[in-house]
Amino acid sequence: MNHKKEYENLLIENNDFSIYGDYSLQCLKEDLLTLLSNRKRSLLSFFHLSSYPKVRINLCKNSELYNEFRTRFENEEARISICYNRVENMPQNQLFLFLRFSILNAFIKKLYSSILIDNPLWLETGLAINLSGEKLNRYFAKLKI
């Protein structure tokens, strides 16, 4: 039997994002897509960008698939890969927060690096943490991943 890898399972998409991952994330897919689409508009405005290519997001349950995906698509600009193997057993609301902040953080870094080529990592990381709202969320801060 030929099984699809997680990064081949399209969960949901629109004109801005396509989200791939394990079918166990079905209950989170619409909320994630809505949140990301809404935040994309405000982030593009913040960075004074008129557009950004459609972003493919891969949510991997294990490190091997995560590394395989990153190796395979490493040089493609509009791709984000998140590994959630250490948090997959947490309650759905906390998993949603983890994925939300992780995806937004990675997306903000993509936007920032699209306008500045030699940007300092500390600035990129600090900006991504602040704009994603990550530092404001007490549940996310307690995860200690």
N, CA, C and O atoms as a GROMACS GRO file, in nm:
protein
  580
    1MET      N    1   0.084  -0.117   0.000
    1MET     CA    2   0.000   0.000   0.000
    1MET      C    3   0.089   0.125   0.000
    1MET      O    4   0.187   0.131   0.074
    2ASN      N    5   0.056   0.221  -0.080
    2ASN     CA    6   0.135   0.343  -0.093
    2ASN      C    7   0.071   0.455  -0.011
    2ASN      O    8  -0.038   0.502  -0.046
    3HIS      N    9   0.136   0.497   0.096
    3HIS     CA   10   0.082   0.603   0.182
    3HIS      C   11   0.145   0.736   0.144
    3HIS      O   12   0.264   0.744   0.114
    4LYS      N   13   0.062   0.840   0.146
    4LYS     CA   14   0.114   0.974   0.122
    4LYS      C   15   0.191   1.021   0.244
    4LYS      O   16   0.158   0.987   0.358
    5LYS      N   17   0.294   1.100   0.219
    5LYS     CA   18   0.365   1.164   0.330
    5LYS      C   19   0.283   1.286   0.372
    5LYS      O   20   0.204   1.340   0.295
    6GLU      N   21   0.304   1.328   0.496
    6GLU     CA   22   0.225   1.439   0.550
    6GLU      C   23   0.232   1.562   0.461
    6GLU      O   24   0.132   1.632   0.444
    7TYR      N   25   0.348   1.589   0.404
    7TYR     CA   26   0.358   1.710   0.323
    7TYR      C   27   0.295   1.694   0.186
    7TYR      O   28   0.303   1.785   0.103
    8GLU      N   29   0.233   1.582   0.160
    8GLU     CA   30   0.157   1.561   0.036
    8GLU      C   31   0.007   1.566   0.061
    8GLU      O   32  -0.071   1.563  -0.035
    9ASN      N   33  -0.037   1.573   0.186
    9ASN     CA   34  -0.179   1.577   0.222
    9ASN      C   35  -0.226   1.722   0.231
    9ASN      O   36  -0.199   1.790   0.330
   10LEU      N   37  -0.295   1.769   0.129
   10LEU     CA   38  -0.349   1.904   0.132
   10LEU      C   39  -0.468   1.906   0.227
   10LEU      O   40  -0.566   1.834   0.207
   11LEU      N   41  -0.459   1.990   0.330
   11LEU     CA   42  -0.570   2.003   0.425
   11LEU      C   43  -0.667   2.111   0.383
   11LEU      O   44  -0.789   2.092   0.389
   12ILE      N   45  -0.613   2.226   0.341
   12ILE     CA   46  -0.697   2.340   0.304
   12ILE      C   47  -0.610   2.441   0.230
   12ILE      O   48  -0.489   2.447   0.251
   13GLU      N   49  -0.674   2.521   0.144
   13GLU     CA   50  -0.599   2.628   0.075
   13GLU      C   51  -0.693   2.738   0.031
   13GLU      O   52  -0.814   2.720   0.020
   14ASN      N   53  -0.633   2.853   0.007
   14ASN     CA   54  -0.700   2.966  -0.056
   14ASN      C   55  -0.598   3.034  -0.147
   14ASN      O   56  -0.497   2.973  -0.182
   15ASN      N   57  -0.622   3.157  -0.186
   15ASN     CA   58  -0.529   3.226  -0.277
   15ASN      C   59  -0.397   3.265  -0.210
   15ASN      O   60  -0.299   3.293  -0.279
   16ASP      N   61  -0.394   3.267  -0.077
   16ASP     CA   62  -0.276   3.311  -0.004
   16ASP      C   63  -0.190   3.198   0.051
   16ASP      O   64  -0.067   3.206   0.053
   17PHE      N   65  -0.255   3.091   0.096
   17PHE     CA   66  -0.186   2.983   0.166
   17PHE      C   67  -0.241   2.847   0.126
   17PHE      O   68  -0.358   2.834   0.092
   18SER      N   69  -0.154   2.748   0.130
   18SER     CA   70  -0.198   2.608   0.125
   18SER      C   71  -0.134   2.539   0.244
   18SER      O   72  -0.014   2.555   0.269
   19ILE      N   73  -0.214   2.464   0.317
   19ILE     CA   74  -0.167   2.398   0.438
   19ILE      C   75  -0.172   2.248   0.417
   19ILE      O   76  -0.276   2.191   0.385
   20TYR      N   77  -0.056   2.185   0.435
   20TYR     CA   78  -0.043   2.040   0.422
   20TYR      C   79  -0.007   1.982   0.557
   20TYR      O   80   0.062   2.046   0.637
   21GLY      N   81  -0.055   1.861   0.584
   21GLY     CA   82  -0.021   1.798   0.709
   21GLY      C   83  -0.101   1.672   0.734
   21GLY      O   84  -0.175   1.626   0.648
   22ASP      N   85  -0.086   1.620   0.853
   22ASP     CA   86  -0.156   1.498   0.895
   22ASP      C   87  -0.304   1.528   0.910
   22ASP      O   88  -0.343   1.638   0.951
   23TYR      N   89  -0.386   1.430   0.878
   23TYR     CA   90  -0.531   1.449   0.885
   23TYR      C   91  -0.582   1.473   1.027
   23TYR      O   92  -0.696   1.516   1.045
   24SER      N   93  -0.500   1.447   1.128
   24SER     CA   94  -0.540   1.475   1.266
   24SER      C   95  -0.556   1.626   1.290
   24SER      O   96  -0.611   1.667   1.392
   25LEU      N   97  -0.507   1.709   1.198
   25LEU     CA   98  -0.517   1.855   1.211
   25LEU      C   99  -0.642   1.912   1.143
   25LEU      O  100  -0.657   2.034   1.135
   26GLN      N  101  -0.731   1.826   1.095
   26GLN     CA  102  -0.852   1.870   1.026
   26GLN      C  103  -0.932   1.973   1.107
   26GLN      O  104  -0.985   2.069   1.052
   27CYS      N  105  -0.940   1.953   1.238
   27CYS     CA  106  -1.022   2.041   1.320
   27CYS      C  107  -0.962   2.181   1.337
   27CYS      O  108  -1.031   2.274   1.379
   28LEU      N  109  -0.834   2.198   1.304
   28LEU     CA  110  -0.767   2.328   1.319
   28LEU      C  111  -0.750   2.402   1.188
   28LEU      O  112  -0.720   2.522   1.188
   29LYS      N  113  -0.769   2.335   1.077
   29LYS     CA  114  -0.730   2.389   0.947
   29LYS      C  115  -0.801   2.519   0.910
   29LYS      O  116  -0.737   2.613   0.863
   30GLU      N  117  -0.932   2.527   0.931
   30GLU     CA  118  -1.006   2.647   0.891
   30GLU      C  119  -0.968   2.768   0.976
   30GLU      O  120  -0.952   2.878   0.925
   31ASP      N  121  -0.954   2.745   1.106
   31ASP     CA  122  -0.915   2.856   1.195
   31ASP      C  123  -0.775   2.906   1.161
   31ASP      O  124  -0.750   3.026   1.160
   32LEU      N  125  -0.684   2.814   1.133
   32LEU     CA  126  -0.547   2.854   1.095
   32LEU      C  127  -0.548   2.934   0.965
   32LEU      O  128  -0.483   3.038   0.956
   33LEU      N  129  -0.620   2.886   0.865
   33LEU     CA  130  -0.622   2.954   0.736
   33LEU      C  131  -0.684   3.092   0.747
   33LEU      O  132  -0.633   3.188   0.688
   34THR      N  133  -0.792   3.104   0.821
   34THR     CA  134  -0.857   3.234   0.839
   34THR      C  135  -0.763   3.332   0.910
   34THR      O  136  -0.747   3.446   0.867
   35LEU      N  137  -0.703   3.286   1.017
   35LEU     CA  138  -0.610   3.371   1.092
   35LEU      C  139  -0.494   3.417   1.003
   35LEU      O  140  -0.460   3.535   1.000
   36LEU      N  141  -0.433   3.323   0.931
   36LEU     CA  142  -0.318   3.357   0.848
   36LEU      C  143  -0.355   3.455   0.737
   36LEU      O  144  -0.281   3.548   0.709
   37SER      N  145  -0.469   3.433   0.675
   37SER     CA  146  -0.512   3.524   0.567
   37SER      C  147  -0.537   3.664   0.619
   37SER      O  148  -0.500   3.762   0.555
   38ASN      N  149  -0.600   3.673   0.736
   38ASN     CA  150  -0.625   3.805   0.795
   38ASN      C  151  -0.495   3.874   0.835
   38ASN      O  152  -0.478   3.993   0.811
   39ARG      N  153  -0.404   3.800   0.896
   39ARG     CA  154  -0.276   3.858   0.937
   39ARG      C  155  -0.188   3.894   0.819
   39ARG      O  156  -0.111   3.989   0.827
   40LYS      N  157  -0.199   3.821   0.708
   40LYS     CA  158  -0.117   3.850   0.591
   40LYS      C  159  -0.140   3.992   0.543
   40LYS      O  160  -0.045   4.063   0.510
   41ARG      N  161  -0.265   4.034   0.538
   41ARG     CA  162  -0.296   4.169   0.491
   41ARG      C  163  -0.228   4.276   0.577
   41ARG      O  164  -0.168   4.370   0.526
   42SER      N  165  -0.240   4.260   0.708
   42SER     CA  166  -0.180   4.361   0.796
   42SER      C  167  -0.027   4.356   0.792
   42SER      O  168   0.038   4.460   0.803
   43LEU      N  169   0.030   4.237   0.777
   43LEU     CA  170   0.176   4.225   0.770
   43LEU      C  171   0.230   4.282   0.639
   43LEU      O  172   0.335   4.347   0.639
   44LEU      N  173   0.161   4.259   0.528
   44LEU     CA  174   0.205   4.319   0.401
   44LEU      C  175   0.204   4.471   0.412
   44LEU      O  176   0.296   4.538   0.364
   45SER      N  177   0.101   4.525   0.475
   45SER     CA  178   0.093   4.669   0.495
   45SER      C  179   0.208   4.717   0.583
   45SER      O  180   0.271   4.818   0.552
   46PHE      N  181   0.236   4.648   0.691
   46PHE     CA  182   0.344   4.685   0.781
   46PHE      C  183   0.479   4.691   0.707
   46PHE      O  184   0.557   4.784   0.728
   47PHE      N  185   0.505   4.593   0.622
   47PHE     CA  186   0.632   4.587   0.549
   47PHE      C  187   0.628   4.666   0.417
   47PHE      O  188   0.725   4.663   0.340
   48HIS      N  189   0.519   4.735   0.390
   48HIS     CA  190   0.501   4.813   0.267
   48HIS      C  191   0.519   4.726   0.142
   48HIS      O  192   0.585   4.765   0.046
   49LEU      N  193   0.460   4.608   0.147
   49LEU     CA  194   0.463   4.517   0.032
   49LEU      C  195   0.323   4.512  -0.027
   49LEU      O  196   0.224   4.512   0.046
   50SER      N  197   0.315   4.509  -0.158
   50SER     CA  198   0.184   4.502  -0.222
   50SER      C  199   0.136   4.358  -0.237
   50SER      O  200   0.016   4.333  -0.244
   51SER      N  201   0.229   4.265  -0.243
   51SER     CA  202   0.190   4.125  -0.258
   51SER      C  203   0.304   4.034  -0.211
   51SER      O  204   0.416   4.079  -0.187
   52TYR      N  205   0.272   3.907  -0.200
   52TYR     CA  206   0.369   3.803  -0.168
   52TYR      C  207   0.315   3.675  -0.229
   52TYR      O  208   0.194   3.653  -0.228
   53PRO      N  209   0.402   3.590  -0.281
   53PRO     CA  210   0.352   3.467  -0.344
   53PRO      C  211   0.273   3.379  -0.246
   53PRO      O  212   0.288   3.390  -0.125
   54LYS      N  213   0.191   3.293  -0.302
   54LYS     CA  214   0.116   3.197  -0.220
   54LYS      C  215   0.216   3.113  -0.142
   54LYS      O  216   0.316   3.066  -0.197
   55VAL      N  217   0.189   3.094  -0.013
   55VAL     CA  218   0.281   3.025   0.076
   55VAL      C  219   0.230   2.883   0.102
   55VAL      O  220   0.114   2.862   0.139
   56ARG      N  221   0.318   2.788   0.082
   56ARG     CA  222   0.288   2.648   0.115
   56ARG      C  223   0.340   2.621   0.255
   56ARG      O  224   0.458   2.641   0.283
   57ILE      N  225   0.251   2.575   0.344
   57ILE     CA  226   0.286   2.546   0.482
   57ILE      C  227   0.277   2.396   0.504
   57ILE      O  228   0.174   2.334   0.476
   58ASN      N  229   0.384   2.338   0.553
   58ASN     CA  230   0.388   2.195   0.580
   58ASN      C  231   0.401   2.173   0.730
   58ASN      O  232   0.496   2.218   0.793
   59LEU      N  233   0.303   2.103   0.784
   59LEU     CA  234   0.301   2.074   0.927
   59LEU      C  235   0.338   1.927   0.944
   59LEU      O  236   0.259   1.838   0.911
   60CYS      N  237   0.456   1.903   0.996
   60CYS     CA  238   0.510   1.766   1.006
   60CYS      C  239   0.505   1.717   1.150
   60CYS      O  240   0.542   1.788   1.243
   61LYS      N  241   0.457   1.594   1.165
   61LYS     CA  242   0.447   1.533   1.298
   61LYS      C  243   0.577   1.473   1.345
   61LYS      O  244   0.595   1.452   1.465
   62ASN      N  245   0.670   1.445   1.255
   62ASN     CA  246   0.796   1.386   1.300
   62ASN      C  247   0.915   1.454   1.234
   62ASN      O  248   0.904   1.513   1.126
   63SER      N  249   1.027   1.444   1.300
   63SER     CA  250   1.149   1.512   1.257
   63SER      C  251   1.200   1.464   1.123
   63SER      O  252   1.255   1.543   1.046
   64GLU      N  253   1.184   1.336   1.094
   64GLU     CA  254   1.235   1.282   0.968
   64GLU      C  255   1.165   1.346   0.848
   64GLU      O  256   1.230   1.387   0.753
   65LEU      N  257   1.031   1.353   0.854
   65LEU     CA  258   0.958   1.416   0.744
   65LEU      C  259   0.989   1.565   0.735
   65LEU      O  260   1.000   1.620   0.625
   66TYR      N  261   1.003   1.628   0.849
   66TYR     CA  262   1.037   1.770   0.853
   66TYR      C  263   1.172   1.793   0.783
   66TYR      O  264   1.183   1.881   0.697
   67ASN      N  265   1.272   1.714   0.819
   67ASN     CA  266   1.404   1.728   0.758
   67ASN      C  267   1.402   1.693   0.610
   67ASN      O  268   1.470   1.757   0.529
   68GLU      N  269   1.326   1.591   0.574
   68GLU     CA  270   1.315   1.553   0.432
   68GLU      C  271   1.253   1.666   0.351
   68GLU      O  272   1.302   1.700   0.243
   69PHE      N  273   1.146   1.725   0.403
   69PHE     CA  274   1.082   1.835   0.333
   69PHE      C  275   1.176   1.953   0.321
   69PHE      O  276   1.190   2.011   0.213
   70ARG      N  277   1.241   1.990   0.430
   70ARG     CA  278   1.332   2.106   0.427
   70ARG      C  279   1.446   2.085   0.329
   70ARG      O  280   1.486   2.178   0.260
   71THR      N  281   1.499   1.964   0.323
   71THR     CA  282   1.607   1.934   0.230
   71THR      C  283   1.557   1.941   0.086
   71THR      O  284   1.624   1.994  -0.002
   72ARG      N  285   1.440   1.888   0.064
   72ARG     CA  286   1.385   1.881  -0.071
   72ARG      C  287   1.347   2.017  -0.128
   72ARG      O  288   1.365   2.043  -0.247
   73PHE      N  289   1.295   2.106  -0.041
   73PHE     CA  290   1.245   2.236  -0.088
   73PHE      C  291   1.318   2.353  -0.024
   73PHE      O  292   1.263   2.463  -0.013
   74GLU      N  293   1.440   2.332   0.019
   74GLU     CA  294   1.515   2.429   0.097
   74GLU      C  295   1.525   2.567   0.031
   74GLU      O  296   1.516   2.668   0.100
   75ASN      N  297   1.543   2.572  -0.097
   75ASN     CA  298   1.569   2.700  -0.164
   75ASN      C  299   1.444   2.770  -0.218
   75ASN      O  300   1.456   2.872  -0.285
   76GLU      N  301   1.328   2.718  -0.191
   76GLU     CA  302   1.206   2.780  -0.241
   76GLU      C  303   1.154   2.881  -0.140
   76GLU      O  304   1.131   2.849  -0.023
   77GLU      N  305   1.137   3.003  -0.186
   77GLU     CA  306   1.107   3.115  -0.098
   77GLU      C  307   0.975   3.102  -0.022
   77GLU      O  308   0.971   3.126   0.099
   78ALA      N  309   0.870   3.066  -0.089
   78ALA     CA  310   0.736   3.070  -0.029
   78ALA      C  311   0.695   2.936   0.031
   78ALA      O  312   0.586   2.886   0.004
   79ARG      N  313   0.784   2.878   0.112
   79ARG     CA  314   0.754   2.751   0.179
   79ARG      C  315   0.792   2.763   0.326
   79ARG      O  316   0.896   2.818   0.361
   80ILE      N  317   0.704   2.710   0.409
   80ILE     CA  318   0.727   2.710   0.553
   80ILE      C  319   0.703   2.568   0.602
   80ILE      O  320   0.605   2.505   0.565
   81SER      N  321   0.793   2.520   0.684
   81SER     CA  322   0.776   2.387   0.741
   81SER      C  323   0.787   2.396   0.892
   81SER      O  324   0.880   2.456   0.946
   82ILE      N  325   0.691   2.335   0.961
   82ILE     CA  326   0.686   2.337   1.106
   82ILE      C  327   0.679   2.193   1.155
   82ILE      O  328   0.600   2.113   1.105
   83CYS      N  329   0.762   2.160   1.253
   83CYS     CA  330   0.759   2.027   1.314
   83CYS      C  331   0.693   2.040   1.451
   83CYS      O  332   0.736   2.121   1.534
   84TYR      N  333   0.589   1.961   1.475
   84TYR     CA  334   0.520   1.971   1.603
   84TYR      C  335   0.522   1.840   1.680
   84TYR      O  336   0.429   1.812   1.757
   85ASN      N  337   0.625   1.759   1.662
   85ASN     CA  338   0.631   1.628   1.728
   85ASN      C  339   0.639   1.636   1.880
   85ASN      O  340   0.595   1.544   1.948
   86ARG      N  341   0.694   1.742   1.934
   86ARG     CA  342   0.706   1.752   2.080
   86ARG      C  343   0.582   1.805   2.148
   86ARG      O  344   0.572   1.805   2.271
   87VAL      N  345   0.485   1.851   2.069
   87VAL     CA  346   0.365   1.912   2.128
   87VAL      C  347   0.236   1.849   2.078
   87VAL      O  348   0.128   1.898   2.110
   88GLU      N  349   0.245   1.743   1.999
   88GLU     CA  350   0.124   1.690   1.935
   88GLU      C  351   0.020   1.636   2.032
   88GLU      O  352  -0.098   1.628   1.996
   89ASN      N  353   0.058   1.599   2.153
   89ASN     CA  354  -0.037   1.544   2.249
   89ASN      C  355  -0.100   1.648   2.340
   89ASN      O  356  -0.173   1.614   2.432
   90MET      N  357  -0.072   1.773   2.317
   90MET     CA  358  -0.130   1.878   2.400
   90MET      C  359  -0.275   1.903   2.358
   90MET      O  360  -0.315   1.862   2.249
   91PRO      N  361  -0.353   1.969   2.442
   91PRO     CA  362  -0.492   2.002   2.406
   91PRO      C  363  -0.497   2.083   2.277
   91PRO      O  364  -0.404   2.157   2.244
   92GLN      N  365  -0.608   2.069   2.203
   92GLN     CA  366  -0.622   2.133   2.072
   92GLN      C  367  -0.601   2.284   2.077
   92GLN      O  368  -0.539   2.341   1.988
   93ASN      N  369  -0.653   2.350   2.181
   93ASN     CA  370  -0.637   2.495   2.186
   93ASN      C  371  -0.491   2.536   2.201
   93ASN      O  372  -0.449   2.637   2.145
   94GLN      N  373  -0.413   2.458   2.275
   94GLN     CA  374  -0.271   2.490   2.289
   94GLN      C  375  -0.192   2.453   2.164
   94GLN      O  376  -0.098   2.522   2.127
   95LEU      N  377  -0.230   2.343   2.099
   95LEU     CA  378  -0.166   2.307   1.973
   95LEU      C  379  -0.193   2.416   1.869
   95LEU      O  380  -0.104   2.452   1.792
   96PHE      N  381  -0.316   2.467   1.867
   96PHE     CA  382  -0.349   2.576   1.775
   96PHE      C  383  -0.259   2.697   1.801
   96PHE      O  384  -0.208   2.758   1.707
   97LEU      N  385  -0.241   2.733   1.929
   97LEU     CA  386  -0.156   2.847   1.962
   97LEU      C  387  -0.012   2.823   1.918
   97LEU      O  388   0.053   2.912   1.863
   98PHE      N  389   0.038   2.702   1.943
   98PHE     CA  390   0.175   2.670   1.901
   98PHE      C  391   0.189   2.684   1.750
   98PHE      O  392   0.284   2.747   1.702
   99LEU      N  393   0.097   2.625   1.674
   99LEU     CA  394   0.104   2.633   1.527
   99LEU      C  395   0.087   2.776   1.480
   99LEU      O  396   0.156   2.821   1.388
  100ARG      N  397  -0.006   2.847   1.541
  100ARG     CA  398  -0.030   2.986   1.502
  100ARG      C  399   0.097   3.070   1.514
  100ARG      O  400   0.138   3.136   1.420
  101PHE      N  401   0.158   3.065   1.633
  101PHE     CA  402   0.277   3.147   1.654
  101PHE      C  403   0.396   3.098   1.572
  101PHE      O  404   0.474   3.179   1.522
  102SER      N  405   0.410   2.969   1.556
  102SER     CA  406   0.522   2.915   1.477
  102SER      C  407   0.510   2.954   1.330
  102SER      O  408   0.608   2.995   1.268
  103ILE      N  409   0.390   2.941   1.276
  103ILE     CA  410   0.370   2.976   1.134
  103ILE      C  411   0.385   3.126   1.114
  103ILE      O  412   0.454   3.169   1.021
  104LEU      N  413   0.322   3.205   1.199
  104LEU     CA  414   0.334   3.351   1.185
  104LEU      C  415   0.479   3.396   1.199
  104LEU      O  416   0.525   3.481   1.124
  105ASN      N  417   0.550   3.338   1.294
  105ASN     CA  418   0.691   3.372   1.314
  105ASN      C  419   0.770   3.344   1.187
  105ASN      O  420   0.846   3.429   1.142
  106ALA      N  421   0.752   3.226   1.130
  106ALA     CA  422   0.825   3.190   1.007
  106ALA      C  423   0.783   3.279   0.890
  106ALA      O  424   0.867   3.318   0.809
  107PHE      N  425   0.654   3.310   0.880
  107PHE     CA  426   0.605   3.395   0.771
  107PHE      C  427   0.661   3.536   0.781
  107PHE      O  428   0.700   3.595   0.681
  108ILE      N  429   0.664   3.590   0.902
  108ILE     CA  430   0.719   3.725   0.922
  108ILE      C  431   0.868   3.728   0.882
  108ILE      O  432   0.914   3.824   0.821
  109LYS      N  433   0.940   3.624   0.916
  109LYS     CA  434   1.082   3.616   0.876
  109LYS      C  435   1.095   3.611   0.724
  109LYS      O  436   1.187   3.671   0.668
  110LYS      N  437   1.005   3.541   0.656
  110LYS     CA  438   1.007   3.536   0.509
  110LYS      C  439   0.981   3.675   0.451
  110LYS      O  440   1.051   3.719   0.360
  111LEU      N  441   0.880   3.744   0.505
  111LEU     CA  442   0.849   3.878   0.455
  111LEU      C  443   0.967   3.973   0.478
  111LEU      O  444   1.006   4.047   0.388
  112TYR      N  445   1.022   3.969   0.597
  112TYR     CA  446   1.134   4.057   0.631
  112TYR      C  447   1.255   4.029   0.542
  112TYR      O  448   1.318   4.122   0.493
  113SER      N  449   1.286   3.903   0.522
  113SER     CA  450   1.403   3.871   0.440
  113SER      C  451   1.379   3.901   0.292
  113SER      O  452   1.474   3.910   0.214
  114SER      N  453   1.252   3.916   0.252
  114SER     CA  454   1.225   3.951   0.113
  114SER      C  455   1.255   4.098   0.084
  114SER      O  456   1.272   4.136  -0.032
  115ILE      N  457   1.260   4.180   0.189
  115ILE     CA  458   1.291   4.322   0.167
  115ILE      C  459   1.434   4.359   0.205
  115ILE      O  460   1.487   4.458   0.155
  116LEU      N  461   1.496   4.280   0.291
  116LEU     CA  462   1.635   4.304   0.331
  116LEU      C  463   1.715   4.176   0.312
  116LEU      O  464   1.675   4.070   0.360
  117ILE      N  465   1.826   4.186   0.243
  117ILE     CA  466   1.905   4.066   0.215
  117ILE      C  467   1.997   4.029   0.329
  117ILE      O  468   1.995   3.915   0.374
  118ASP      N  469   2.076   4.122   0.378
  118ASP     CA  470   2.172   4.093   0.485
  118ASP      C  471   2.121   4.148   0.618
  118ASP      O  472   2.179   4.240   0.675
  119ASN      N  473   2.014   4.091   0.666
  119ASN     CA  474   1.956   4.137   0.790
  119ASN      C  475   2.013   4.058   0.907
  119ASN      O  476   2.034   3.937   0.896
  120PRO      N  477   2.038   4.124   1.021
  120PRO     CA  478   2.090   4.052   1.136
  120PRO      C  479   1.984   3.956   1.192
  120PRO      O  480   1.867   3.991   1.203
  121LEU      N  481   2.027   3.836   1.228
  121LEU     CA  482   1.936   3.733   1.277
  121LEU      C  483   1.863   3.778   1.403
  121LEU      O  484   1.744   3.749   1.420
  122TRP      N  485   1.932   3.848   1.492
  122TRP     CA  486   1.868   3.890   1.617
  122TRP      C  487   1.752   3.986   1.590
  122TRP      O  488   1.650   3.981   1.658
  123LEU      N  489   1.769   4.072   1.489
  123LEU     CA  490   1.662   4.167   1.456
  123LEU      C  491   1.544   4.094   1.392
  123LEU      O  492   1.429   4.119   1.426
  124GLU      N  493   1.573   4.003   1.301
  124GLU     CA  494   1.469   3.925   1.234
  124GLU      C  495   1.389   3.843   1.336
  124GLU      O  496   1.266   3.840   1.330
  125THR      N  497   1.457   3.779   1.429
  125THR     CA  498   1.392   3.696   1.530
  125THR      C  499   1.309   3.782   1.626
  125THR      O  500   1.194   3.748   1.656
  126GLY      N  501   1.365   3.891   1.673
  126GLY     CA  502   1.291   3.979   1.764
  126GLY      C  503   1.168   4.038   1.699
  126GLY      O  504   1.062   4.047   1.761
  127LEU      N  505   1.181   4.079   1.574
  127LEU     CA  506   1.068   4.135   1.501
  127LEU      C  507   0.959   4.029   1.484
  127LEU      O  508   0.841   4.057   1.504
  128ALA      N  509   0.999   3.908   1.446
  128ALA     CA  510   0.902   3.800   1.426
  128ALA      C  511   0.829   3.766   1.556
  128ALA      O  512   0.708   3.743   1.555
  129ILE      N  513   0.901   3.762   1.668
  129ILE     CA  514   0.838   3.731   1.797
  129ILE      C  515   0.737   3.839   1.833
  129ILE      O  516   0.626   3.808   1.877
  130ASN      N  517   0.774   3.965   1.816
  130ASN     CA  518   0.684   4.074   1.850
  130ASN      C  519   0.562   4.081   1.760
  130ASN      O  520   0.450   4.096   1.809
  131LEU      N  521   0.582   4.072   1.629
  131LEU     CA  522   0.469   4.085   1.536
  131LEU      C  523   0.376   3.965   1.538
  131LEU      O  524   0.258   3.979   1.508
  132SER      N  525   0.426   3.848   1.573
  132SER     CA  526   0.339   3.730   1.578
  132SER      C  527   0.255   3.728   1.705
  132SER      O  528   0.158   3.653   1.713
  133GLY      N  529   0.291   3.810   1.804
  133GLY     CA  530   0.220   3.811   1.931
  133GLY      C  531   0.268   3.702   2.025
  133GLY      O  532   0.211   3.681   2.132
  134GLU      N  533   0.373   3.632   1.984
  134GLU     CA  534   0.424   3.517   2.060
  134GLU      C  535   0.458   3.554   2.204
  134GLU      O  536   0.424   3.479   2.295
  135LYS      N  537   0.524   3.665   2.224
  135LYS     CA  538   0.569   3.698   2.359
  135LYS      C  539   0.454   3.739   2.450
  135LYS      O  540   0.471   3.743   2.572
  136LEU      N  541   0.340   3.768   2.394
  136LEU     CA  542   0.226   3.811   2.474
  136LEU      C  543   0.141   3.695   2.526
  136LEU      O  544   0.056   3.715   2.612
  137ASN      N  545   0.163   3.576   2.474
  137ASN     CA  546   0.077   3.464   2.508
  137ASN      C  547   0.135   3.382   2.622
  137ASN      O  548   0.242   3.324   2.607
  138ARG      N  549   0.067   3.376   2.733
  138ARG     CA  550   0.119   3.305   2.850
  138ARG      C  551   0.125   3.155   2.830
  138ARG      O  552   0.215   3.090   2.884
  139TYR      N  553   0.031   3.096   2.755
  139TYR     CA  554   0.034   2.952   2.732
  139TYR      C  555   0.156   2.914   2.650
  139TYR      O  556   0.223   2.815   2.680
  140PHE      N  557   0.183   2.990   2.548
  140PHE     CA  558   0.297   2.960   2.460
  140PHE      C  559   0.428   2.972   2.538
  140PHE      O  560   0.519   2.892   2.519
  141ALA      N  561   0.437   3.072   2.623
  141ALA     CA  562   0.560   3.093   2.701
  141ALA      C  563   0.585   2.977   2.797
  141ALA      O  564   0.700   2.948   2.829
  142LYS      N  565   0.480   2.911   2.843
  142LYS     CA  566   0.495   2.801   2.938
  142LYS      C  567   0.530   2.668   2.872
  142LYS      O  568   0.565   2.573   2.942
  143LEU      N  569   0.522   2.661   2.741
  143LEU     CA  570   0.548   2.532   2.673
  143LEU      C  571   0.690   2.484   2.692
  143LEU      O  572   0.712   2.364   2.706
  144LYS      N  573   0.786   2.574   2.692
  144LYS     CA  574   0.928   2.541   2.710
  144LYS      C  575   0.971   2.428   2.617
  144LYS      O  576   1.022   2.325   2.661
  145ILE      N  577   0.950   2.448   2.492
  145ILE     CA  578   0.983   2.347   2.392
  145ILE      C  579   1.129   2.357   2.353
  145ILE      O  580   1.176   2.280   2.269
   0.00000   0.00000   0.00000
